[in-house]
Amino acid sequence: MSCDVSALTRPGLGAVDAVARLALVARRHGVRLRLTGAGPALRALLGLVGLVELLGEPEEREPPGGVQEGVESDDLPV
């Protein structure tokens, strides 16, 4: 299920709370919530509270799905 949040031009903690509750209700019903149209301010707030996965984008520290890092034959095991 997707939710357009482009109207949230100046989001605050109330908006983050509402989004978190909506995501929780969706998860309880077995549906994945995805936000569309999120502006930079909302993206930053969701990142601070750990809800960046609702944007449907991979986190910076994780490679996108289906992408594998190459391994060179002279690489030492870690």
N, CA and C of each residue as an Amber inpcrd file, in Angstrom:
protein
   234
   0.8540000  -1.1540000   0.0000000   0.0000000   0.0000000   0.0000000
   0.9060000   1.2230000   0.0000000   0.5680000   2.2090000  -0.8040000
   1.3720000   3.4220000  -0.8180000   0.5390000   4.5930000  -0.3210000
   1.2450000   5.5580000   0.2350000   0.6150000   6.7470000   0.7980000
   1.3840000   7.9630000   0.2970000   0.6890000   8.8800000  -0.3780000
   1.3190000  10.0910000  -0.8940000   1.4270000  11.1100000   0.2330000
   2.6440000  11.5050000   0.5580000   2.8780000  12.4600000   1.6470000
   3.4530000  13.7760000   1.1220000   3.2490000  14.0380000  -0.1590000
   3.8140000  15.2500000  -0.7580000   3.2060000  16.5330000  -0.1810000
   2.0290000  16.4560000   0.4190000   1.4030000  17.6440000   1.0170000
   2.0640000  18.0410000   2.3330000   2.8870000  17.1800000   2.8960000
   3.5830000  17.4910000   4.1500000   4.8230000  18.3190000   3.8310000
   4.6340000  19.6140000   3.6550000   5.7520000  20.4780000   3.2800000
   6.5970000  20.8810000   4.4740000   6.0010000  20.9310000   5.6570000
   6.7480000  21.2610000   6.8760000   6.4090000  20.2370000   7.9590000
   6.8650000  19.0060000   7.7760000   6.5140000  17.9470000   8.7250000
   7.1910000  18.1500000  10.0720000   6.5170000  17.6980000  11.0970000
   7.0630000  17.7390000  12.4420000   6.9320000  16.3710000  13.0790000
   7.1000000  16.3390000  14.3810000   7.0070000  15.0550000  15.0860000
   5.6010000  14.4820000  15.0480000   4.5900000  15.3340000  14.9440000
   3.2170000  14.8460000  14.8140000   3.0280000  14.0470000  13.5370000
   3.6200000  14.5130000  12.4490000   3.5360000  13.7900000  11.1790000
   4.2850000  12.4640000  11.2660000   5.4410000  12.4860000  11.9050000
   6.2180000  11.2530000  12.0650000   5.4370000  10.2530000  12.9170000
   4.7920000  10.7290000  13.9690000   3.9720000   9.8630000  14.8200000
   2.8290000   9.2510000  14.0130000   2.1560000  10.0610000  13.2020000
   1.0440000   9.5640000  12.3940000   1.5210000   8.5200000  11.3870000
   2.6480000   8.7730000  10.7530000   3.2050000   7.8310000   9.7830000
   3.5890000   6.5270000  10.4750000   4.2030000   6.6210000  11.6410000
   4.6050000   5.4170000  12.3800000   3.3870000   4.5920000  12.7780000
   2.3390000   5.2560000  13.2200000   1.1120000   4.5310000  13.5920000
   0.4630000   3.8820000  12.3800000   0.4450000   4.5900000  11.2580000
  -0.1150000   4.0330000  10.0290000   0.6750000   2.8080000   9.5920000
   1.9930000   2.8890000   9.6780000   2.8390000   1.7480000   9.3170000
   2.5870000   0.5590000  10.2310000   2.3830000   0.8300000  11.5160000
   2.1160000  -0.2450000  12.4680000   0.7870000  -0.9320000  12.1670000
  -0.2410000  -0.1600000  11.8800000  -1.5480000  -0.7390000  11.5480000
  -1.4480000  -1.5530000  10.2640000  -0.7340000  -1.0270000   9.2610000
  -0.5680000  -1.7630000   8.0090000   0.1500000  -3.0830000   8.2530000
   1.2080000  -3.0450000   9.0500000   1.9720000  -4.2610000   9.3440000
   1.1110000  -5.2910000  10.0650000   0.2710000  -4.8370000  10.9760000
  -0.6160000  -5.7610000  11.7020000  -1.5960000  -6.4530000  10.7780000
  -1.9390000  -5.7950000   9.6660000  -2.8580000  -6.3780000   8.6950000
  -2.1300000  -7.0870000   7.5590000  -0.8260000  -7.2130000   7.7010000
  -0.0400000  -7.9410000   6.7150000   0.2310000  -7.1640000   5.4370000
   0.1740000  -5.8400000   5.5180000   0.3910000  -4.9890000   4.3530000
   1.6400000  -4.1610000   4.5960000   2.4240000  -3.9500000   3.5450000
   3.6170000  -3.1200000   3.6630000   3.2720000  -1.7110000   3.2230000
   3.5650000  -0.7370000   4.0530000   3.3220000   0.6690000   3.7460000
   4.5430000   1.2510000   3.0610000   4.3050000   2.0030000   1.9970000
   5.3850000   2.6960000   1.2930000   4.9580000   4.1390000   1.0810000
   5.7940000   5.0660000   1.4710000   5.4990000   6.4860000   1.3170000
   6.0250000   6.9870000  -0.0180000   5.2400000   7.8290000  -0.6830000
   5.6770000   8.4370000  -1.9340000   5.5890000   9.9530000  -1.7890000
   6.4180000  10.6470000  -2.5180000   6.3890000  12.1030000  -2.5260000
   6.9610000  12.7650000  -1.2860000   7.7680000  12.0500000  -0.5320000
   8.3480000  12.6210000   0.6960000   9.4080000  13.6520000   0.3450000
   9.2950000  14.8210000   0.9590000  10.2670000  15.8780000   0.7500000
  11.5030000  15.6740000   1.6150000  12.5000000  16.5200000   1.4420000
  13.7530000  16.3720000   2.1930000  13.5680000  16.4500000   3.7070000
  12.6730000  17.2980000   4.1790000  12.4670000  17.4290000   5.6280000
  11.8910000  16.1510000   6.2200000  10.8970000  15.5770000   5.5540000
  10.3070000  14.3320000   6.0530000  11.3060000  13.1890000   5.9440000
  12.0710000  13.1550000   4.8640000  13.0990000  12.1190000   4.7240000
  14.1000000  12.1840000   5.8770000  14.5030000  13.3960000   6.2360000
  15.4580000  13.5680000   7.3270000  14.8610000  13.1070000   8.6520000
  13.6210000  13.4800000   8.9120000  12.9760000  13.0660000  10.1670000
  12.8160000  11.5500000  10.2360000  12.3960000  10.9480000   9.1380000
  12.2430000   9.4920000   9.1300000  13.5820000   8.8000000   9.3190000
  14.6310000   9.3880000   8.7910000  15.9660000   8.8320000   8.9970000
  16.3980000   8.9110000  10.4460000  16.0530000  10.0070000  11.1100000
  16.4350000  10.1770000  12.5150000  15.7390000   9.1780000  13.4330000
  14.4970000   8.8420000  13.1040000  13.7430000   7.9420000  13.9840000
  13.7710000   6.4870000  13.5150000  14.5220000   6.2170000  12.4450000
  14.6950000   4.8380000  12.0000000  13.5520000   4.3040000  11.1560000
  12.8040000   5.1670000  10.4890000  11.6940000   4.7200000   9.6530000
  11.9600000   4.9430000   8.1710000  13.2270000   5.0620000   7.8100000
  13.5860000   5.3320000   6.4240000  13.1400000   4.2040000   5.4850000
  12.9440000   3.0040000   5.9950000  12.5120000   1.8920000   5.1360000
  11.1240000   2.1270000   4.5520000  10.3500000   3.0280000   5.1410000
   9.0200000   3.3290000   4.6070000   9.0960000   4.0700000   3.2770000
  10.2430000   4.6340000   2.9660000  10.4000000   5.3580000   1.7110000
  10.6220000   4.4110000   0.5400000  10.8240000   3.1270000   0.8400000
  11.0110000   2.1490000  -0.2130000  12.3690000   2.2120000  -0.8730000
  13.3080000   2.8930000  -0.2300000  14.6510000   3.0120000  -0.7660000
  15.6100000   2.2730000   0.1620000  16.6410000   1.6660000  -0.3810000
  17.6090000   0.9940000   0.4860000  18.3790000   2.0020000   1.3260000
  18.7410000   1.6010000   2.5260000  19.5560000   2.4600000   3.3700000
  20.9380000   2.6030000   2.7660000  21.6350000   3.6610000   3.1180000
  22.9400000   3.9300000   2.5380000  23.9390000   2.8120000   2.8020000
  23.8520000   2.1700000   3.9460000  24.8480000   1.1600000   4.2790000
  24.5530000  -0.2040000   3.6570000  23.4010000  -0.3620000   3.0070000
  23.0470000  -1.6250000   2.3980000  23.0350000  -1.4870000   0.8820000
  23.6020000  -2.4670000   0.1620000  23.5100000  -2.4020000  -1.2950000
  22.0680000  -2.6750000  -1.7230000  21.6230000  -2.1450000  -2.8670000
  20.2750000  -2.4180000  -3.3470000  20.0820000  -3.9120000  -3.5570000
  18.8360000  -4.3640000  -3.4440000  18.5350000  -5.7750000  -3.6030000
  18.9830000  -6.3110000  -4.9410000  19.5260000  -7.4980000  -4.9520000
  19.9660000  -8.1290000  -6.1830000  21.3650000  -7.7410000  -6.6360000
  22.0080000  -6.8320000  -5.9320000  23.3540000  -6.4020000  -6.3030000
  24.3560000  -7.1130000  -5.3970000  25.3230000  -7.7550000  -6.0060000
  26.3500000  -8.4390000  -5.2360000  27.6880000  -7.7800000  -5.4980000
  28.4630000  -7.6530000  -4.4370000  29.7960000  -7.0890000  -4.5920000
  30.7030000  -8.1260000  -5.2360000  31.5870000  -7.6520000  -6.0780000
  32.5360000  -8.5510000  -6.7180000  33.6600000  -8.9150000  -5.7690000
  34.1860000 -10.1050000  -5.9200000  35.2990000 -10.5720000  -5.1010000
  36.4600000 -10.8680000  -6.0250000  37.5920000 -10.2620000  -5.7360000
  38.7940000 -10.5080000  -6.5220000  39.4960000 -11.7440000  -5.9890000
  40.1790000 -12.4390000  -6.8510000  40.8250000 -13.6900000  -6.4490000
  41.9660000 -13.4400000  -5.4610000  42.5510000 -12.2390000  -5.4370000
  43.6500000 -11.9790000  -4.5220000  43.1560000 -11.3210000  -3.2180000
  41.8380000 -11.1800000  -3.0260000  41.3050000 -10.6410000  -1.7790000
  41.5120000 -11.6400000  -0.6480000  41.9820000 -11.1410000   0.4730000
  42.1430000 -12.0010000   1.6390000  40.8240000 -12.1340000   2.3810000
  40.5320000 -13.3100000   2.9360000  39.2870000 -13.4580000   3.7080000
  39.3510000 -12.6110000   4.9740000  38.2190000 -12.1200000   5.3640000
  38.1510000 -11.2700000   6.5610000  37.7960000 -12.0860000   7.7510000
